[in-house]
Amino acid sequence: MKIFPKLLTFALAALLAVSGCAGNKKLDPRTASFPVPAFTPPAIIEETLSGGAKVFLLPDRDIPLVRVYLSFRGGAIFDPPEKAGLSQVTGIAWRSGGTLARTPSEFDDLADSLAIEVGLSLGRQTGAAHLDVLSRDLETGLDLLAELLFTPAFGEERLALAMEQVKGTVLREEENPEALVFREFRRAMYRGTPRGVVPTVATVEAITREDAQKLHGELLKNSAWVIGVVGDFDPEAMKTLLEKRFGSLPGEGPSFIPPPPPAEPEPTMIVVPGKPGQATLLWADLAPSLESPQKTPLDLADYLLGGGGFQSRLMRRIRTDEGLSYSVSSFYSPFREFGVAGVSGQTSSQNLPKVWEIMAEEMKALSSDGVSEEELSRAKESMANSQIFRYRDNASILQRRMGLSLIGLPPDLAEKQFEELKATGREAVREAAKVYRPDSGILVVIGEVEEKNEVFRGFRVIKAE
């Protein structure tokens, strides 16, 4: 089933219908409204390999291409504090360093000669590998993927290059206020837990080849793995091919279990030196998790507050009306165990107190005064359409299913929350917005700040070096 072409046809038909009804009158994109397309995901075949790894298969014979995805638990939050950055270094060296049977250039040359794409990386909490291959070369592609997965070389030269790359990322982060403000927030919010550990040049330089090899072995033996395949293949034959190469991967290992949610933070303002005259700020606090009944209402509240771009309250007031900031937004990041919601922006040091004052006012107004029916209707329509187009093709749908399975969430969570979106009312949004408590949480400022200004009263101030 091809979701995107059908949605595109639907959207074009709706556009023509509206244009026809309007006669010669031009369509105004600011006021135009279209019905939300129905979303019915395609059927996915679910299997289990002998080692326990779950397999999700989605045949699609339209073009002679097969895409294979592997996801697994593991990543930066599990790195030893004294060797923070190990996962990132390992992921880079794993993919770029060749295998025990082939040098890096031999591996890449073979893949290139057959138009095969192989990738592998480790993120903060999960890792991923993928293979894109023409169906006629499927077995060769699977062999290459398995060779890389199970027998990487981790040569000293490539490992050293990976370490230099990660050290460069650490140093560049120090010069990027937007990246730095989120890093310092994580450090403060998750202080004393694995999520709060931040790589430094020293911790990266402490990493050895043995560390990478040990992490690789632990991931293969004791992590949790899911596999997904979409494209031109026969399901029964594919299961046999996967079992032969990846049958040993565990479905639920004892390692890389996510740590518990962080404790409620004390109201704290972290001040980090920055460029003279400039300020970047971020405020955030704990919020509902992915399965919380408040998740969908808070999605809407976030959209209205600052996540909806130029139509959002923060953007209209701080940028359009007051001209105090070029960039301002809000965010809501729900995870399996907890969530985080907040606001961020960039301004001048002089305007920083005023920007924060307006942010605090708008957060409080959303939970006290609520939202209008017009605002809510516009937000629901926009969010519903954006959710539809997140699943623009079968690969996107398959990867979403894999992600839910890996973290132990119901397979129909997205469909349920899509229905919740349509049913959510103004009161539910107002109630969910109570998570915005600007007198609590963590406030991070990169740049100059008048710490004793009345608008920052109540925050314990910590100056970072």
N, C-alpha and C positions, 0 to 999 in steps of 0.2 A: 504494500500500500504506500502510495506517495502522498504524504500529508501536504507538503509545501505547494505543489502545483494546484491541488484542489483548493487550498486556502487562497492562493493568488487569483484563481478563476472566480472564486466567491467575491473577493474584494473588488475585482474589476467589474463584475456584474452589478454589485451594489453601487459603485461609483457611476456607472452608466445610467442606472435607474434613477439615482438622485439628480444627475445632470439632465436627464430627459424630463423629469417633473419640473425642473426649474426653468425650462425653456432656454433662452439665451443667457440667462443670469449665470455669472461665474460662481463656481463652488468656493466657498470660504472655508479653508482648512481649519480655521480657529473655531468655527461653530458647527462644522459638519459632524454628523453622528451616523454611525453604521451599526447594524446589529452584530453582536459577537458571534463568530462562527462556532458551530458545535465541535466538540473535541472528543473523538473516539479513538483511543490508542490502538494500534494493531496488536494482534495476539502474539505473545512471546513464549517460545517453548523453553521450559525449565528442566534442566538435567543436573546430575551430581556425578563428579568423577570419583574414582575409587579412593583417593586421598581425602575427599571431603569438599573440595572446591566446587562451588556452584557454577553452573554454566547456563547462560541465557542466549538463545538462538533466535534470530529474526531473519528468515530467508527473504531475499528481494532479488528477483531474477532480471530486473530491468537492464542492468549493465553488468559486464563480466568483471566485477570487482568484489573483493572480499576484504572486510575490515575486522581485525581481531583486537579486542581490548582486554587487558588484565588490570585489575585494581587490587590493592592490598593495603593492610594496615602497616603503618610505619612512617617515620618522618622526623622532622626537626624537634618536636616536643619530647621525643624519646632519647635524644642525644645525651650522653653524659655531660654534665655542666662544664667539666674541665676540657671537653672536646666538642663544644658546641660548634655546629657547622658540619659535623661528620656526615649526616644524611645528605646534605647538599653536595659535598665533595664526592661521596660514594656514588650518588646518582649520576653525576657528570662523568666520573671515571668509568663507571659501569658501562655506560653507552659508548663513550668515545675511545675506550681503551682496547678494543678488539677482544678476542677470545683466546683460549688456550690453543685452539686449532688454527686461528688466523690472526695476522697482524691487523691493526686498525685499518690500514689502507686496503688490505686484502678483503676484509669484511665489507667495507664501504663500497669498494669497486664491484664486488659481486652483487650487492644489493642494487647499486646504480645500474648495472648492466641489465637487470631484469625489471627496472622501474619499481623496485620494492622500497618502501619506507618503513624503517624500524625506529621506534623511539622509546625512551625510558627516563623517568624522573622520579624524584622524591620530594614531596611537599612538606607542609607542616605536620600533618597527621596521617596522610595516606600517600601511597605511591602508585605509579601507573606505568604500563608498557603498552605499546600498540604496534600493529602491523597493518600496512595497506599493501595489497598485492593483487595482481590480475588473477582471476580464477584458474587460468591455465597453469600458473606457477604456484598454486596454493601450497603444495607439499614442500617445495623448496623454501617458500617464505616461512612456513611454520618451523621448518628445520633451523633456519637462521635465527628466528625468534627464540626457540628453545636453546640453541647454542649460546646465544647472548645471555639468556636468563640464568642458565645453570653453570656455565663455564666461562665467566668473564676473566680477562687476564689480570686486571688491576696492576698493570706495569708501573714501575716507579716513575717513569718519565711522564706518562699521562696523568698519574695521580698528582704529581707536582704541578702540572698545568692546571688541573682542577682546583688545587689549593690556591694557586695564584688567582684564578678566576673568582673564587669565593672571597678571598681577601679583598679583591678589587670591588666586589659588591658591597662588602662591609664599609670600605672607605668612602665609596660614592654615596652610600646611605647617609653618612655624616654631613654631606654637602647638599642633601636634598631635604628641605624642610617637610615636605608632604610625607616622605617615607619615614623621616626621623620622628615625626610626631606620633605616628602609629606605632613605631617601635617602642618609644618611651611609654606610650599608653599600655602596651602589652607588658612591659617590664614592671609597671606600677600595679596594674590590675591583677596580674598573676604572680606577684612577688612571693617567693618561697615555694613555688610550684614549677614543674617542668615547662609549663607554657610561658613562664616569665624569663626563661634563660635566653640570652641574646649572644650570638657569636661575636667574637672579637678576633683581631689579627692573631693574638697569642693562642687562643683556643684552636684556631684553624691550623696554626703551625705545629700544634701538638699532635695532630692526627698522623697515624702511620698506615702503611699498607696492611699490616695485621689488623688494625681497627676496621678498615673497609672490608676485609675478607670475613672477619667475625660477624659484622653486621649483615653482610650478604648471606652467610650461612644461617643466621638466626631468622632472617626474613623468609627464606625458603622452607625452613623446618617448623617454625613456631608462630608465624603470622596467620592472618585470615585472608583468603584469596577468592576472588570471583572473576569469571571469564565471560566475555560477551562476544558474539560474532554476528555480523550483519552483512548481507550481500548475496552473491551468486553461489549457493552451495546446497547440497542435500543434507538435511538435519541428521539422519542416521549415520551417513558417512562422516560428517563433521565430528560427531561425538567420538567415533572411533579414532579419528586423527588426533583429536585433543587428548584422549585418554593415553594414547601411545606416547605423547610428548610431555604432557603436563599432569598426568594422573597422580603424581606424587604430591602435588601442592595441597596443603591443608585447607580445610574450610573454616576451621575455628581453632587457632592455636592459642597457647597460654601467654604469649608475649604481645607487647604493643597494645595493651589495654588502655584506653583513654583515662587520664586521671580524673578524679571527681571535680565537680564545678568549683570555682573559686568562692571564697567567702565574700560577703557583702563588704565593699571597701569603705574605709573611712574617708570622709570628704577631704580630698587632697589636691593641691595644685602643684604640678611639677613645672619648674621653670628651667629651660635649657637655653644657653646662650645661642644667639643667631646673628643674622646680618643686621647692622644698625638701621633703625627706622622701620624695620619690617617685623611682622608677627604672624605666625601660623598657630591656630588654636584648635584643639579637639577636646570635646567633653563627651564622656560616655559612662554608662552604668550597666549593670546586669539587666537582662530582659528575658521574656519567655522563650522556651525551647521550641524546637521544630514541631513537636506534637502538642504543644499547649493550645487550648481553645482560644487563647488570645493572640495566637500567631497571625492569623489572617486579619483581624481588626488592627493589629499593630502594623502590619504591612501597609494598610490603608493610611493609618496615621502618619507613618514615615513618608509615604508618597506626598501627602498633603503638607507636611512640615517642611521638608527639604529635598526629598528623593524624587520629586516630580519635575525637576528642572525649573524652567522659567515660570511655570505655573504655580510653583510651590510658594508657601508663605514667606519663608526665609529669603528666597531669591527675590521675590517681589519687593519686600520691605527693605532689606539690607542693601541689595545691589541696585534695583530699579528706582525705588523711592528715595533712598538716602545716599546712594552712591558711595557706600563705605567699603565695599569689597567687590572684587572681580569674581571671586570663587567662594561660594558658600553652599552647603548641602547638609543633608542628614543621612543616616544609614541605620539599617537594622540587619544584623547577622545572626540568624538563629542556628544553633547547632543541636546535636543529639541530646546533650546533657543540660545545656543552658543557652542563653543568647546574650547579645550585646547590642545596645542601641545608643546612638549619640548624634552629635552635630560637629561640623568642622568648617573652617574657613580661613581665608588669608586676608590680611588687612595691614594697615600701617600701625606702628606701635602707638601712635597718638590716638587712633580710632579704636584700638583694641577694647577698652572698657565699654564704649558705646555699643560695639558689635556684640559683645558678650551680654550686655544688658538687654538688647533686643532679642537675642537668641533665647534668653531665659524667659522673657515676657511671652514670646510666641509658644514656647513649650508649655508654660502654665496655662495660656489661653486655650490651647488645644484640649486640655483636660478639664478646664472649668467652663468655658463657653461652648465647647463642642464644635461641630461642623455644620454647614448648611446642606440642605438636600441637593442643591446644585453642585456644590463642591464634591460631595460624596459620589454622586452619579457620574461626574466626570472622571474621578479617580478610579471608580470601579470599572468603567468602560475601558480606560487606558490600560489598567493592570490586567484585565481579562484578555485584551488583545495581545499584550506583551507576553503573557503566559502561553497563549496559543503558539506564538512564533518562536518561543524557546524550543519548541519541539518541531522545528522546521523540517526535519528529516528523520528517517528511521534510526540513524546512528545516535542522534540526540536523545530519542526516546529510550533506546537501549541503554545508553550510558546513565541516564537518570535512574532506570530500574536497577542497574548494577550498584550505583551509589547508595540507594536506599537499602539494598540487601546487605551491603558491606557494613553499614552502621546499625543494622537491625531494626529498620523501620518498615511499616506496611507497604506492600508494592503499589497500593492504590492511593497512597497519601496525596499525591499531586491532584488526582481526580477529585478526592474528597474536599481538598482545600479550594479547588476551583468552584465547587458547588457552594462552599461556605462563603466565598467571595460574593456570589450573587445574593446570598441571604443576609449578609452583614448590614446592620443598621447604624444610624447615627449614634445611638447610646452606646453600642458596643465599641465603636471607635473612640468615643470620649473616655470610656472606662479604660480601654487599653492604653490611652495616651497618658495615664497616670504614672506610667513607667518613667516619663520624663520629669525628673526631680532635680532641677538645676542647683539646688543647695546640697546635693549629695554627689556621689560618684567621683570620677577622676577627671580633672581638668589639666591638660598639658598645653603649655605655651612655649613655642620656639621663638625666641627673640626678647626684646625689651618689654618689661611690664611693671606698672606701678602696683606692687604687691599689696600696699595698704589702701588702695582704692576701695571705696565702700562696696562696689559691685562684687568684689572678691571676698567679702567678709564671710567667715564660716569655714573657709578652706585652710587646712594646714599646709603651709608652704614648704616645699622641698626644692632646693636648688641643685640641679645636676651639674656635674663637672664637665 
